[in-house]
């Protein structure tokens, strides 16, 4: 069970870090140029950056998917093996 949380954390950490850096950059830009509307400018930038991050993460997920599927199959067969001796 801990492996699933660890995998989710590892996959979400780059996205959260990227959003944090983009928000910090937008905050600095908002202080430097207060007449710019950061909401109108920031949303398309965030969407573009997150789509790029999504393509990177989807490519990285194949290794994690294989690991999780193998773990589930091993646990399933271990449970079946344990049930054989219960009778």
ZARO-438730 format. One record per residue: x, y, z of N, C-alpha, C, O in turn; chain; residue number from 1. Coordinates in Angstrom, 2 decimals. Layout:
! ZARO-438730
R     npx     npy     npz    capx    capy    capz     cpx     cpy     cpz     opx     opy     opz c   k
R       X       Y       Z       X       Y       Z       X       Y       Z       X       Y       Z A NUM
...
***
This chain:
! ZARO-438730
R     npx     npy     npz    capx    capy    capz     cpx     cpy     cpz     opx     opy     opz c   k
R    0.83   -1.19    0.00    0.00    0.00    0.00    0.88    1.26    0.00    0.54    2.25   -0.64 A   1
R    1.99    1.22    0.71    2.86    2.39    0.77    3.47    2.69   -0.59    3.77    3.85   -0.90 A   2
R    3.65    1.66   -1.41    4.21    1.88   -2.74    3.31    2.74   -3.60    3.80    3.55   -4.39 A   3
R    2.00    2.59   -3.45    1.07    3.40   -4.23    1.14    4.87   -3.83    1.10    5.75   -4.69 A   4
R    1.24    5.14   -2.53    1.38    6.53   -2.06    2.71    7.12   -2.50    2.79    8.28   -2.91 A   5
R    3.77    6.31   -2.42    5.08    6.79   -2.85    5.10    7.09   -4.34    5.66    8.10   -4.76 A   6
R    4.49    6.24   -5.13    4.43    6.45   -6.57    3.61    7.70   -6.91    4.01    8.50   -7.75 A   7
R    2.48    7.87   -6.24    1.67    9.08   -6.46    2.42   10.34   -6.07    2.33   11.36   -6.75 A   8
R    3.16   10.27   -4.97    3.94   11.43   -4.53    5.05   11.73   -5.52    5.30   12.89   -5.84 A   9
R    5.72   10.69   -6.00    6.81   10.91   -6.97    6.30   11.48   -8.29    6.98   12.27   -8.93 A  10
R    5.11   11.07   -8.69    4.55   11.59   -9.94    4.01   13.01   -9.79    4.04   13.78  -10.74 A  11
R    3.51   13.35   -8.61    2.91   14.67   -8.44    3.91   15.74   -8.01    3.64   16.93   -8.19 A  12
R    5.04   15.35   -7.46    6.01   16.33   -6.96    6.52   17.28   -8.06    6.56   18.49   -7.82 A  13
R    6.90   16.79   -9.25    7.35   17.75  -10.28    6.27   18.74  -10.69    6.56   19.90  -10.96 A  14
R    5.03   18.29  -10.75    3.92   19.18  -11.14    3.72   20.25  -10.08    3.58   21.43  -10.40 A  15
R    3.69   19.85   -8.82    3.49   20.81   -7.74    4.65   21.80   -7.68    4.45   23.00   -7.48 A  16
R    5.88   21.28   -7.85    7.04   22.17   -7.85    7.01   23.15   -9.01    7.37   24.32   -8.85 A  17
R    6.60   22.69  -10.17    6.51   23.57  -11.34    5.45   24.65  -11.14    5.68   25.82  -11.46 A  18
R    4.30   24.27  -10.61    3.25   25.26  -10.35    3.72   26.29   -9.33    3.44   27.48   -9.47 A  19
R    4.45   25.83   -8.32    4.99   26.75   -7.32    5.95   27.75   -7.95    5.88   28.94   -7.68 A  20
R    6.86   27.25   -8.80    7.81   28.16   -9.46    7.11   29.13  -10.40    7.50   30.30  -10.48 A  21
R    6.10   28.67  -11.12    5.36   29.57  -12.02    4.63   30.64  -11.21    4.61   31.81  -11.60 A  22
R    4.03   30.26  -10.08    3.34   31.25   -9.24    4.32   32.25   -8.64    3.99   33.43   -8.54 A  23
R    5.49   31.80   -8.25    6.51   32.72   -7.72    6.93   33.70   -8.82    7.06   34.90   -8.57 A  24
R    7.15   33.17  -10.03    7.52   34.05  -11.15    6.43   35.05  -11.48    6.72   36.21  -11.77 A  25
R    5.18   34.62  -11.43    4.07   35.54  -11.69    3.96   36.59  -10.59    3.62   37.74  -10.86 A  26
R    4.23   36.20   -9.37    4.20   37.17   -8.27    5.27   38.23   -8.41    5.03   39.41   -8.17 A  27
R    6.47   37.80   -8.81    7.56   38.76   -9.03    7.21   39.67  -10.20    7.45   40.88  -10.13 A  28
R    6.65   39.10  -11.26    6.26   39.91  -12.41    5.14   40.88  -12.05    5.10   42.00  -12.55 A  29
R    4.23   40.46  -11.19    3.13   41.34  -10.77    3.65   42.51   -9.95    3.13   43.62  -10.05 A  30
R    4.68   42.27   -9.15    5.28   43.38   -8.38    6.06   44.32   -9.28    6.07   45.53   -9.06 A  31
R    6.72   43.76  -10.29    7.53   44.59  -11.19    6.67   45.41  -12.13    7.00   46.55  -12.45 A  32
R    5.57   44.84  -12.58    4.69   45.54  -13.52    3.25   45.41  -13.02    2.51   44.56  -13.51 A  33
R    2.84   46.23  -12.06    1.51   46.09  -11.47    0.36   46.39  -12.43   -0.78   46.01  -12.16 A  34
R    0.63   47.07  -13.53   -0.45   47.39  -14.46   -0.85   46.18  -15.32   -1.89   46.21  -15.98 A  35
R   -0.03   45.12  -15.32   -0.36   43.91  -16.10   -1.36   43.06  -15.32   -1.26   42.93  -14.10 A  36
R   -2.31   42.49  -16.02   -3.28   41.62  -15.40   -2.71   40.20  -15.36   -2.68   39.51  -16.37 A  37
R   -2.26   39.78  -14.19   -1.58   38.49  -14.06   -2.53   37.30  -14.22   -2.11   36.22  -14.63 A  38
R   -3.80   37.49  -13.92   -4.74   36.38  -14.08   -4.92   36.05  -15.56   -4.92   34.89  -15.95 A  39
R   -5.06   37.08  -16.38   -5.25   36.87  -17.82   -3.97   36.33  -18.44   -4.03   35.49  -19.34 A  40
R   -2.84   36.79  -17.99   -1.56   36.35  -18.54   -1.13   35.01  -17.94   -0.54   34.18  -18.64 A  41
R   -1.41   34.79  -16.67   -0.90   33.62  -15.98   -1.60   32.32  -16.32   -0.97   31.27  -16.37 A  42
R   -2.90   32.37  -16.56   -3.63   31.14  -16.82   -3.17   30.43  -18.10   -2.93   29.22  -18.05 A  43
R   -3.01   31.11  -19.24   -2.52   30.40  -20.43   -1.10   29.87  -20.24   -0.76   28.80  -20.75 A  44
R   -0.27   30.60  -19.52    1.09   30.14  -19.26    1.06   28.88  -18.40    1.79   27.93  -18.68 A  45
R    0.24   28.87  -17.37    0.13   27.69  -16.51   -0.40   26.48  -17.29    0.11   25.37  -17.13 A  46
R   -1.40   26.70  -18.13   -1.96   25.61  -18.92   -0.91   25.05  -19.86   -0.79   23.83  -20.00 A  47
R   -0.15   25.90  -20.52    0.89   25.45  -21.44    1.97   24.66  -20.70    2.38   23.60  -21.16 A  48
R    2.43   25.18  -19.58    3.48   24.50  -18.82    2.97   23.17  -18.27    3.70   22.18  -18.29 A  49
R    1.73   23.13  -17.79    1.19   21.89  -17.25    0.95   20.85  -18.35    1.09   19.65  -18.09 A  50
R    0.60   21.26  -19.56    0.48   20.31  -20.67    1.83   19.71  -21.02    1.93   18.52  -21.33 A  51
R    2.86   20.52  -20.99    4.21   20.01  -21.23    4.61   19.03  -20.14    5.17   17.97  -20.43 A  52
R    4.31   19.37  -18.88    4.61   18.47  -17.76    3.81   17.17  -17.88    4.32   16.10  -17.55 A  53
R    2.58   17.26  -18.34    1.75   16.07  -18.51    2.35   15.11  -19.52    2.35   13.90  -19.29 A  54
R    2.85   15.62  -20.63    3.47   14.74  -21.62    4.72   14.08  -21.06    4.98   12.92  -21.36 A  55
R    5.48   14.79  -20.27    6.68   14.21  -19.66    6.30   13.13  -18.65    6.92   12.06  -18.62 A  56
R    5.29   13.39  -17.85    4.89   12.44  -16.81    4.25   11.19  -17.40    4.46   10.09  -16.90 A  57
R    3.48   11.35  -18.47    2.85   10.19  -19.10    3.93    9.25  -19.65    3.78    8.03  -19.58 A  58
R    5.00    9.81  -20.18    6.10    8.97  -20.65    6.78    8.25  -19.49    7.22    7.11  -19.65 A  59
R    6.87    8.90  -18.34    7.53    8.29  -17.18    6.63    7.29  -16.47    7.13    6.44  -15.73 A  60
R    5.33    7.36  -16.68    4.39    6.49  -15.97    4.45    5.04  -16.42    4.02    4.16  -15.67 A  61
R    4.96    4.75  -17.59    4.97    3.37  -18.07    5.78    2.47  -17.14    5.37    1.35  -16.87 A  62
R    6.92    2.95  -16.67    7.71    2.16  -15.74    6.99    1.94  -14.42    7.04    0.84  -13.87 A  63
R    6.32    2.96  -13.92    5.57    2.82  -12.68    4.36    1.89  -12.87    4.04    1.11  -11.97 A  64
R    3.71    1.97  -14.01    2.57    1.09  -14.26    2.99   -0.37  -14.26    2.31   -1.21  -13.67 A  65
R    4.10   -0.67  -14.91    4.58   -2.06  -14.92    4.92   -2.52  -13.51    4.63   -3.66  -13.14 A  66
R    5.53   -1.66  -12.72    5.88   -2.00  -11.35    4.63   -2.27  -10.51    4.59   -3.24   -9.75 A  67
R    3.63   -1.43  -10.64    2.40   -1.59   -9.86    1.63   -2.85  -10.29    1.11   -3.57   -9.45 A  68
R    1.56   -3.10  -11.59    0.86   -4.30  -12.07    1.56   -5.57  -11.58    0.89   -6.52  -11.18 A  69
R    2.88   -5.59  -11.61    3.61   -6.75  -11.09    3.37   -6.92   -9.60    3.21   -8.05   -9.13 A  70
R    3.35   -5.83   -8.86    3.12   -5.90   -7.42    1.72   -6.43   -7.12    1.55   -7.26   -6.23 A  71
R    0.72   -5.96   -7.85   -0.65   -6.43   -7.64   -0.76   -7.92   -7.97   -1.40   -8.67   -7.24 A  72
R   -0.15   -8.35   -9.06   -0.19   -9.76   -9.45    0.49  -10.63   -8.39   -0.02  -11.69   -8.04 A  73
R    1.65  -10.19   -7.88    2.34  -10.96   -6.85    1.52  -11.05   -5.58    1.44  -12.11   -4.96 A  74
R    0.90   -9.95   -5.17    0.07   -9.98   -3.97   -1.14  -10.89   -4.15   -1.53  -11.62   -3.24 A  75
R   -1.74  -10.84   -5.33   -2.91  -11.68   -5.61   -2.53  -13.16   -5.52   -3.25  -13.95   -4.90 A  76
R   -1.41  -13.53   -6.14   -1.00  -14.94   -6.11   -0.56  -15.36   -4.71   -0.74  -16.52   -4.35 A  77
R    0.02  -14.46   -3.93    0.37  -14.78   -2.55   -0.88  -15.03   -1.72   -0.90  -15.93   -0.88 A  78
R   -1.92  -14.25   -1.94   -3.18  -14.46   -1.22   -3.79  -15.80   -1.60   -4.24  -16.55   -0.73 A  79
R   -3.79  -16.11   -2.89   -4.33  -17.41   -3.32   -3.51  -18.57   -2.75   -4.07  -19.59   -2.37 A  80
R   -2.20  -18.40   -2.70   -1.36  -19.44   -2.13   -1.64  -19.62   -0.64   -1.64  -20.75   -0.14 A  81
R   -1.87  -18.53    0.06   -2.19  -18.61    1.48   -3.57  -19.22    1.72   -3.77  -19.89    2.74 A  82
R   -4.51  -19.02    0.83   -5.84  -19.59    0.99   -5.86  -21.10    0.77   -6.75  -21.79    1.26 A  83
R   -4.88  -21.60    0.04   -4.84  -23.02   -0.23   -4.62  -23.82    1.06   -5.14  -24.93    1.20 A  84
R   -3.85  -23.28    1.99   -3.52  -24.00    3.22   -4.50  -23.74    4.34   -4.38  -24.36    5.40 A  85
R   -5.46  -22.86    4.16   -6.41  -22.51    5.22   -7.39  -23.64    5.46   -7.81  -23.84    6.60 A  86
R   -7.75  -24.37    4.46   -8.78  -25.40    4.57   -8.34  -26.37    5.59   -9.05  -27.34    5.86 A  87
***
